[in-house]
Amino acid sequence: MKTKHIQYQTQGTCSKLIDVTADENNVIQQVFFLGGCNGNLQGISQLVRGQRIDDVIGKLRGIRCGAKSTSCPDQLSEALEELKKAPVEEA
């Protein structure tokens, strides 16, 4: 299977890094967060696995955390935008 993978440095959230992999058809294979609310982020990771990148971006973009201008889900949407541009590699 061909995949694409990035590690995205988050900004403005408790999580510090998002590691995300998708297949060549832009279907999310796995997501890992470093830092943040462990249980919630594990849940998000499980929910988005198997979903199309553009569908997840549409659902998560713009979500805010309290008074912050972003959130972990919003940062995941940013990471997925970057992942769409990543080169496809043989797994």
MMTF fields as JSON, N, C-alpha, C and O atoms, coordinates in Angstrom:
{
  "mmtfVersion": "1.0.0",
  "mmtfProducer": "UNKNOWN",
  "numBonds": 363,
  "numAtoms": 364,
  "numGroups": 91,
  "numChains": 1,
  "numModels": 1,
  "chainsPerModel": [1],
  "groupsPerChain": [91],
  "chainIdList": ["A"],
  "bondAtomList": [4, 2, 8, 6, 12, 10, 16, 14, 20, 18, 24, 22, 28, 26, 32, 30, 36, 34, 40, 38, 44, 42, 48, 46, 52, 50, 56, 54, 60, 58, 64, 62, 68, 66, 72, 70, 76, 74, 80, 78, 84, 82, 88, 86, 92, 90, 96, 94, 100, 98, 104, 102, 108, 106, 112, 110, 116, 114, 120, 118, 124, 122, 128, 126, 132, 130, 136, 134, 140, 138, 144, 142, 148, 146, 152, 150, 156, 154, 160, 158, 164, 162, 168, 166, 172, 170, 176, 174, 180, 178, 184, 182, 188, 186, 192, 190, 196, 194, 200, 198, 204, 202, 208, 206, 212, 210, 216, 214, 220, 218, 224, 222, 228, 226, 232, 230, 236, 234, 240, 238, 244, 242, 248, 246, 252, 250, 256, 254, 260, 258, 264, 262, 268, 266, 272, 270, 276, 274, 280, 278, 284, 282, 288, 286, 292, 290, 296, 294, 300, 298, 304, 302, 308, 306, 312, 310, 316, 314, 320, 318, 324, 322, 328, 326, 332, 330, 336, 334, 340, 338, 344, 342, 348, 346, 352, 350, 356, 354, 360, 358],
  "bondOrderList": [1, 1, 1, 1, 1, 1, 1, 1, 1, 1, 1, 1, 1, 1, 1, 1, 1, 1, 1, 1, 1, 1, 1, 1, 1, 1, 1, 1, 1, 1, 1, 1, 1, 1, 1, 1, 1, 1, 1, 1, 1, 1, 1, 1, 1, 1, 1, 1, 1, 1, 1, 1, 1, 1, 1, 1, 1, 1, 1, 1, 1, 1, 1, 1, 1, 1, 1, 1, 1, 1, 1, 1, 1, 1, 1, 1, 1, 1, 1, 1, 1, 1, 1, 1, 1, 1, 1, 1, 1, 1],
  "groupList": [{"groupName": "MET", "atomNameList": ["N", "CA", "C", "O"], "elementList": ["N", "C", "C", "O"], "formalChargeList": [0, 0, 0, 0], "bondAtomList": [1, 0, 2, 1, 3, 2], "bondOrderList": [1, 1, 2], "singleLetterCode": "M", "chemCompType": "L-PEPTIDE LINKING"}, {"groupName": "LYS", "atomNameList": ["N", "CA", "C", "O"], "elementList": ["N", "C", "C", "O"], "formalChargeList": [0, 0, 0, 0], "bondAtomList": [1, 0, 2, 1, 3, 2], "bondOrderList": [1, 1, 2], "singleLetterCode": "K", "chemCompType": "L-PEPTIDE LINKING"}, {"groupName": "THR", "atomNameList": ["N", "CA", "C", "O"], "elementList": ["N", "C", "C", "O"], "formalChargeList": [0, 0, 0, 0], "bondAtomList": [1, 0, 2, 1, 3, 2], "bondOrderList": [1, 1, 2], "singleLetterCode": "T", "chemCompType": "L-PEPTIDE LINKING"}, {"groupName": "HIS", "atomNameList": ["N", "CA", "C", "O"], "elementList": ["N", "C", "C", "O"], "formalChargeList": [0, 0, 0, 0], "bondAtomList": [1, 0, 2, 1, 3, 2], "bondOrderList": [1, 1, 2], "singleLetterCode": "H", "chemCompType": "L-PEPTIDE LINKING"}, {"groupName": "ILE", "atomNameList": ["N", "CA", "C", "O"], "elementList": ["N", "C", "C", "O"], "formalChargeList": [0, 0, 0, 0], "bondAtomList": [1, 0, 2, 1, 3, 2], "bondOrderList": [1, 1, 2], "singleLetterCode": "I", "chemCompType": "L-PEPTIDE LINKING"}, {"groupName": "GLN", "atomNameList": ["N", "CA", "C", "O"], "elementList": ["N", "C", "C", "O"], "formalChargeList": [0, 0, 0, 0], "bondAtomList": [1, 0, 2, 1, 3, 2], "bondOrderList": [1, 1, 2], "singleLetterCode": "Q", "chemCompType": "L-PEPTIDE LINKING"}, {"groupName": "TYR", "atomNameList": ["N", "CA", "C", "O"], "elementList": ["N", "C", "C", "O"], "formalChargeList": [0, 0, 0, 0], "bondAtomList": [1, 0, 2, 1, 3, 2], "bondOrderList": [1, 1, 2], "singleLetterCode": "Y", "chemCompType": "L-PEPTIDE LINKING"}, {"groupName": "GLY", "atomNameList": ["N", "CA", "C", "O"], "elementList": ["N", "C", "C", "O"], "formalChargeList": [0, 0, 0, 0], "bondAtomList": [1, 0, 2, 1, 3, 2], "bondOrderList": [1, 1, 2], "singleLetterCode": "G", "chemCompType": "PEPTIDE LINKING"}, {"groupName": "CYS", "atomNameList": ["N", "CA", "C", "O"], "elementList": ["N", "C", "C", "O"], "formalChargeList": [0, 0, 0, 0], "bondAtomList": [1, 0, 2, 1, 3, 2], "bondOrderList": [1, 1, 2], "singleLetterCode": "C", "chemCompType": "L-PEPTIDE LINKING"}, {"groupName": "SER", "atomNameList": ["N", "CA", "C", "O"], "elementList": ["N", "C", "C", "O"], "formalChargeList": [0, 0, 0, 0], "bondAtomList": [1, 0, 2, 1, 3, 2], "bondOrderList": [1, 1, 2], "singleLetterCode": "S", "chemCompType": "L-PEPTIDE LINKING"}, {"groupName": "LEU", "atomNameList": ["N", "CA", "C", "O"], "elementList": ["N", "C", "C", "O"], "formalChargeList": [0, 0, 0, 0], "bondAtomList": [1, 0, 2, 1, 3, 2], "bondOrderList": [1, 1, 2], "singleLetterCode": "L", "chemCompType": "L-PEPTIDE LINKING"}, {"groupName": "ASP", "atomNameList": ["N", "CA", "C", "O"], "elementList": ["N", "C", "C", "O"], "formalChargeList": [0, 0, 0, 0], "bondAtomList": [1, 0, 2, 1, 3, 2], "bondOrderList": [1, 1, 2], "singleLetterCode": "D", "chemCompType": "L-PEPTIDE LINKING"}, {"groupName": "VAL", "atomNameList": ["N", "CA", "C", "O"], "elementList": ["N", "C", "C", "O"], "formalChargeList": [0, 0, 0, 0], "bondAtomList": [1, 0, 2, 1, 3, 2], "bondOrderList": [1, 1, 2], "singleLetterCode": "V", "chemCompType": "L-PEPTIDE LINKING"}, {"groupName": "ALA", "atomNameList": ["N", "CA", "C", "O"], "elementList": ["N", "C", "C", "O"], "formalChargeList": [0, 0, 0, 0], "bondAtomList": [1, 0, 2, 1, 3, 2], "bondOrderList": [1, 1, 2], "singleLetterCode": "A", "chemCompType": "L-PEPTIDE LINKING"}, {"groupName": "GLU", "atomNameList": ["N", "CA", "C", "O"], "elementList": ["N", "C", "C", "O"], "formalChargeList": [0, 0, 0, 0], "bondAtomList": [1, 0, 2, 1, 3, 2], "bondOrderList": [1, 1, 2], "singleLetterCode": "E", "chemCompType": "L-PEPTIDE LINKING"}, {"groupName": "ASN", "atomNameList": ["N", "CA", "C", "O"], "elementList": ["N", "C", "C", "O"], "formalChargeList": [0, 0, 0, 0], "bondAtomList": [1, 0, 2, 1, 3, 2], "bondOrderList": [1, 1, 2], "singleLetterCode": "N", "chemCompType": "L-PEPTIDE LINKING"}, {"groupName": "PHE", "atomNameList": ["N", "CA", "C", "O"], "elementList": ["N", "C", "C", "O"], "formalChargeList": [0, 0, 0, 0], "bondAtomList": [1, 0, 2, 1, 3, 2], "bondOrderList": [1, 1, 2], "singleLetterCode": "F", "chemCompType": "L-PEPTIDE LINKING"}, {"groupName": "ARG", "atomNameList": ["N", "CA", "C", "O"], "elementList": ["N", "C", "C", "O"], "formalChargeList": [0, 0, 0, 0], "bondAtomList": [1, 0, 2, 1, 3, 2], "bondOrderList": [1, 1, 2], "singleLetterCode": "R", "chemCompType": "L-PEPTIDE LINKING"}, {"groupName": "PRO", "atomNameList": ["N", "CA", "C", "O"], "elementList": ["N", "C", "C", "O"], "formalChargeList": [0, 0, 0, 0], "bondAtomList": [1, 0, 2, 1, 3, 2], "bondOrderList": [1, 1, 2], "singleLetterCode": "P", "chemCompType": "L-PEPTIDE LINKING"}],
  "groupTypeList": [0, 1, 2, 1, 3, 4, 5, 6, 5, 2, 5, 7, 2, 8, 9, 1, 10, 4, 11, 12, 2, 13, 11, 14, 15, 15, 12, 4, 5, 5, 12, 16, 16, 10, 7, 7, 8, 15, 7, 15, 10, 5, 7, 4, 9, 5, 10, 12, 17, 7, 5, 17, 4, 11, 11, 12, 4, 7, 1, 10, 17, 7, 4, 17, 8, 7, 13, 1, 9, 2, 9, 8, 18, 11, 5, 10, 9, 14, 13, 10, 14, 14, 10, 1, 1, 13, 18, 12, 14, 14, 13],
  "groupIdList": [1, 2, 3, 4, 5, 6, 7, 8, 9, 10, 11, 12, 13, 14, 15, 16, 17, 18, 19, 20, 21, 22, 23, 24, 25, 26, 27, 28, 29, 30, 31, 32, 33, 34, 35, 36, 37, 38, 39, 40, 41, 42, 43, 44, 45, 46, 47, 48, 49, 50, 51, 52, 53, 54, 55, 56, 57, 58, 59, 60, 61, 62, 63, 64, 65, 66, 67, 68, 69, 70, 71, 72, 73, 74, 75, 76, 77, 78, 79, 80, 81, 82, 83, 84, 85, 86, 87, 88, 89, 90, 91],
  "secStructList": [7, 3, 3, 3, 3, 3, 3, 3, 3, 7, 1, 1, 1, 1, 3, 3, 3, 3, 3, 3, 3, 3, 3, 6, 6, 1, 5, 3, 3, 3, 3, 3, 3, 3, 3, 1, 7, 2, 2, 2, 2, 2, 2, 2, 2, 2, 2, 2, 6, 6, 1, 5, 2, 2, 2, 2, 2, 2, 2, 2, 6, 6, 7, 7, 7, 6, 6, 1, 1, 7, 7, 2, 2, 2, 2, 2, 2, 2, 2, 2, 2, 2, 2, 2, 2, 1, 7, 7, 3, 3, 7],
  "xCoordList": [0.844, 0.0, 0.89, 1.915, 0.501, 1.212, 0.574, -0.648, 1.427, 0.939, 1.652, 2.657, 1.098, 1.785, 1.705, 0.741, 2.734, 2.883, 3.505, 4.398, 3.023, 3.66, 3.643, 2.871, 4.505, 4.469, 4.268, 5.105, 3.155, 2.749, 2.924, 2.354, 3.722, 3.903, 2.664, 2.371, 1.945, 0.741, 1.098, 2.209, 0.139, 0.301, -0.937, -2.063, -0.723, -1.827, -2.66, -3.774, -2.138, -2.89, -2.014, -0.796, -2.649, -1.911, -1.115, -0.029, -1.649, -0.873, 0.245, 0.088, 1.359, 2.537, 2.799, 3.433, 2.312, 2.629, 1.508, 0.925, 1.215, 0.268, 0.998, 1.555, 0.992, 1.606, 0.453, -0.369, 0.393, -0.762, -0.327, 0.58, -1.0, -0.726, -2.032, -3.068, -1.968, -3.124, -2.647, -1.456, -3.592, -3.213, -3.242, -3.561, -2.911, -2.828, -4.175, -4.222, -5.271, -6.611, -7.116, -8.302, -6.209, -6.531, -7.501, -8.351, -7.364, -8.116, -7.16, -6.07, -7.566, -6.717, -6.522, -7.486, -5.268, -4.922, -4.669, -5.091, -3.982, -3.75, -3.376, -2.814, -3.703, -3.403, -2.919, -3.541, -1.81, -1.302, -1.052, -0.498, -1.465, -1.203, -0.146, -0.159, 0.767, 1.73, 1.278, 1.236, 0.942, 0.434, -1.066, -1.704, -1.616, -3.043, -3.859, -3.312, -5.161, -6.103, -6.141, -6.837, -5.403, -5.154, -6.429, -6.509, -7.402, -8.622, -9.376, -9.79, -9.558, -10.281, -9.552, -10.178, -8.243, -7.484, -7.383, -7.308, -7.38, -7.464, -8.806, -8.878, -9.865, -11.198, -11.266, -11.789, -10.74, -10.723, -9.938, -10.366, -8.794, -7.957, -8.714, -8.614, -9.466, -10.24, -11.392, -11.685, -12.029, -13.171, -12.784, -13.557, -11.607, -11.214, -10.555, -10.456, -10.097, -9.466, -10.482, -11.618, -10.049, -10.919, -11.746, -12.476, -11.635, -12.386, -11.534, -10.304, -12.21, -11.51, -11.017, -11.714, -9.816, -9.199, -10.128, -10.333, -10.688, -11.527, -12.783, -13.24, -13.344, -14.521, -14.177, -14.943, -13.02, -12.601, -12.267, -12.634, -11.582, -11.266, -12.555, -12.635, -13.556, -14.829, -15.536, -16.246, -15.351, -16.007, -15.235, -15.842, -13.903, -13.087, -12.589, -12.301, -12.485, -11.939, -12.782, -14.01, -12.086, -12.752, -13.215, -13.706, -13.075, -13.454, -12.477, -11.265, -13.014, -12.193, -12.212, -13.158, -11.176, -11.085, -11.137, -10.155, -12.281, -12.445, -12.184, -12.746, -11.33, -11.03, -9.902, -9.565, -9.323, -8.235, -8.785, -9.963, -7.915, -8.344, -8.305, -8.635, -7.902, -7.807, -8.111, -8.489, -7.947, -8.155, -7.378, -6.844, -7.313, -6.649, -7.366, -6.694, -8.712, -9.365, -9.08, -8.872, -9.068, -8.761, -7.33, -7.072, -6.402, -5.017, -4.892, -4.055, -5.715, -5.728, -6.182, -5.649, -7.148, -7.577, -6.433, -6.276, -5.628, -4.457, -3.428, -2.845, -3.207, -2.264, -2.729, -1.914, -4.018, -4.546, -4.4, -4.177, -4.523, -4.278, -2.836, -2.586, -1.892, -0.489, -0.283, 0.487, -0.968, -0.819, -1.27, -0.691, -2.29, -2.761, -1.656, -1.635, -0.736, 0.353, 1.57, 2.473, 1.592, 2.769, 2.916, 1.923, 4.151, 4.366, 3.901, 3.977, 3.425, 3.016, 4.258, 5.068, 4.388, 5.545, 5.067, 3.968, 5.899, 5.593, 5.743, 6.757, 4.737, 4.766, 5.607, 5.737],
  "yCoordList": [-1.176, 0.0, 1.24, 1.275, 2.24, 3.515, 4.428, 4.473, 5.155, 6.037, 7.377, 7.547, 8.325, 9.589, 9.862, 9.486, 10.522, 10.67, 12.025, 12.489, 12.654, 13.876, 13.889, 13.174, 14.71, 15.078, 16.582, 17.34, 17.005, 18.409, 19.03, 18.554, 20.104, 20.869, 21.737, 22.611, 21.499, 22.274, 23.644, 23.87, 24.546, 25.893, 26.25, 26.096, 26.733, 27.243, 26.184, 26.47, 24.952, 23.884, 23.176, 23.354, 22.378, 21.585, 20.471, 20.12, 19.915, 18.917, 19.65, 20.805, 18.975, 19.594, 19.108, 19.807, 17.91, 17.308, 16.356, 15.677, 16.317, 15.345, 14.545, 15.109, 13.23, 12.31, 11.637, 10.958, 11.825, 11.325, 10.668, 11.141, 9.562, 8.796, 8.569, 8.291, 8.692, 8.398, 7.541, 7.495, 6.865, 6.083, 6.96, 8.146, 6.371, 7.123, 7.684, 8.546, 7.189, 7.681, 8.719, 9.047, 9.238, 10.244, 9.74, 10.487, 8.467, 7.889, 7.794, 7.234, 8.338, 8.38, 6.973, 6.239, 6.61, 5.291, 5.329, 4.427, 6.368, 6.498, 7.922, 8.668, 8.279, 9.6, 9.411, 8.692, 10.056, 10.062, 11.508, 12.291, 11.86, 13.177, 13.034, 12.061, 13.991, 14.063, 15.189, 16.351, 14.84, 15.823, 16.003, 15.331, 16.903, 17.176, 16.257, 15.533, 16.294, 15.493, 14.076, 13.809, 13.178, 11.848, 11.106, 10.618, 11.016, 10.262, 10.86, 10.139, 12.17, 12.83, 12.667, 12.414, 12.807, 12.722, 11.299, 11.089, 10.309, 8.926, 8.684, 7.992, 9.257, 9.12, 9.738, 9.127, 10.947, 11.608, 10.762, 10.578, 10.251, 9.436, 8.217, 7.874, 7.565, 6.39, 6.775, 6.059, 7.881, 8.309, 8.706, 8.488, 9.282, 9.74, 8.654, 8.788, 7.57, 6.485, 5.901, 5.598, 5.75, 5.223, 6.276, 5.966, 7.532, 8.633, 9.335, 9.313, 9.956, 10.726, 12.035, 12.662, 12.438, 13.662, 14.864, 15.589, 15.088, 16.275, 16.256, 17.311, 15.082, 14.985, 15.395, 16.106, 14.945, 15.268, 16.752, 17.396, 17.295, 18.727, 19.538, 20.484, 19.171, 19.889, 19.855, 20.797, 18.79, 18.653, 19.322, 19.798, 19.367, 19.827, 21.263, 21.898, 21.778, 23.127, 24.151, 24.158, 25.013, 26.125, 25.835, 26.74, 24.598, 24.295, 25.004, 24.97, 25.644, 26.395, 25.709, 24.989, 25.927, 25.395, 26.577, 27.3, 26.76, 27.876, 29.199, 29.465, 30.034, 31.345, 31.287, 32.305, 30.111, 29.976, 30.135, 29.889, 30.547, 30.734, 29.435, 29.426, 28.329, 27.032, 25.939, 26.225, 24.697, 23.53, 22.369, 22.481, 21.263, 20.081, 19.587, 19.244, 19.538, 19.149, 20.123, 19.694, 21.419, 22.412, 22.236, 22.354, 21.954, 21.72, 20.44, 20.365, 19.426, 18.219, 18.559, 18.008, 19.449, 19.85, 20.531, 20.333, 21.334, 21.97, 20.923, 20.997, 19.946, 18.869, 18.096, 17.729, 17.852, 17.108, 17.896, 17.308, 19.215, 20.045, 19.852, 19.735, 19.82, 19.596, 18.179, 17.967, 17.228, 15.839, 15.652, 14.853, 16.379, 16.272, 16.618, 16.099, 17.492, 17.946, 17.017, 17.123, 16.113, 15.254, 14.243, 13.82, 13.862, 12.865, 11.48, 11.125, 10.717, 9.33, 8.454, 8.586, 7.55, 6.654, 5.21, 4.94, 4.301, 2.875, 2.472, 2.778, 1.786, 1.396, 0.159, -0.303],
  "zCoordList": [0.0, 0.0, 0.0, 0.681, -0.754, -0.758, 0.284, 0.428, 1.008, 2.068, 2.012, 1.321, 2.764, 3.017, 4.504, 5.172, 5.011, 6.449, 6.765, 6.057, 7.835, 8.33, 9.853, 10.493, 10.409, 11.812, 11.835, 11.345, 12.407, 12.379, 13.757, 14.738, 13.825, 15.068, 15.276, 14.46, 16.355, 16.628, 17.186, 17.665, 17.114, 17.652, 18.457, 17.983, 19.688, 20.497, 21.192, 21.63, 21.304, 21.969, 22.995, 23.022, 23.829, 24.817, 24.145, 24.605, 23.061, 22.325, 21.592, 21.197, 21.415, 20.8, 19.379, 18.588, 19.057, 17.77, 17.377, 18.223, 16.071, 15.528, 14.462, 13.521, 14.616, 13.669, 12.928, 13.542, 11.608, 10.858, 9.553, 8.868, 9.228, 8.021, 7.27, 7.873, 5.946, 5.091, 3.929, 3.622, 3.288, 2.117, 0.868, 0.938, -0.26, -1.51, -1.978, -2.856, -1.385, -1.729, -0.738, -0.724, 0.095, 1.112, 2.175, 2.66, 2.529, 3.641, 4.825, 4.705, 5.96, 7.15, 7.696, 7.917, 7.909, 8.434, 9.941, 10.664, 10.417, 11.851, 12.221, 11.419, 13.455, 14.005, 15.437, 16.219, 15.778, 17.146, 17.551, 16.779, 18.771, 19.332, 20.416, 21.17, 20.5, 21.589, 22.51, 22.107, 23.744, 24.689, 24.536, 23.725, 25.311, 25.241, 26.134, 26.965, 25.956, 26.753, 26.198, 25.218, 26.814, 26.275, 25.858, 24.731, 26.725, 26.403, 25.231, 24.323, 25.243, 24.149, 22.824, 21.794, 22.844, 21.6, 21.084, 19.873, 21.984, 21.531, 20.851, 19.836, 21.414, 20.822, 19.441, 18.51, 19.3, 17.996, 17.001, 15.862, 17.429, 16.545, 16.029, 14.85, 16.904, 16.494, 15.561, 14.603, 15.836, 15.022, 13.603, 12.67, 13.429, 12.092, 11.266, 10.046, 11.902, 11.141, 10.161, 10.527, 8.911, 7.861, 7.151, 6.209, 7.602, 7.0, 5.944, 6.001, 4.987, 3.957, 4.562, 5.361, 4.177, 4.698, 4.566, 5.539, 3.393, 3.186, 4.055, 4.493, 4.309, 5.179, 6.601, 7.25, 7.085, 8.456, 8.568, 9.551, 7.58, 7.598, 7.699, 8.482, 6.914, 6.928, 8.27, 8.622, 9.015, 10.32, 11.449, 12.409, 11.352, 12.482, 12.368, 13.383, 11.155, 10.975, 11.728, 11.645, 12.464, 13.142, 14.552, 15.227, 15.026, 16.405, 17.335, 17.122, 18.366, 19.32, 20.675, 20.995, 21.47, 22.828, 23.797, 23.966, 24.421, 25.346, 24.648, 23.585, 25.241, 24.674, 23.639, 23.033, 23.436, 22.452, 21.039, 20.782, 20.137, 18.742, 17.945, 16.759, 18.591, 17.921, 18.933, 20.07, 18.522, 19.385, 18.785, 17.682, 19.499, 18.929, 17.666, 16.694, 17.644, 16.395, 15.252, 14.117, 15.535, 14.511, 14.01, 12.812, 14.921, 14.514, 13.697, 12.797, 13.996, 13.171, 11.754, 10.79, 11.613, 10.263, 9.521, 8.316, 10.228, 9.613, 9.211, 8.13, 10.088, 9.776, 8.545, 7.698, 8.444, 7.297, 6.002, 4.944, 6.073, 4.881, 4.406, 3.207, 5.345, 4.996, 4.457, 3.52, 5.051, 4.623, 3.177, 2.441, 2.776, 1.387, 0.399, -0.717, 0.804, -0.076, -0.017, -0.846, 0.956, 1.159, 0.022, -0.57, -0.278, -1.324, -0.884, 0.293, -1.842, -1.587, -1.68, -2.598, -0.7, -0.649, -0.539, -0.055, -0.989, -0.856, 0.603, 1.23, 1.152, 2.572, 2.795, 3.929]
}
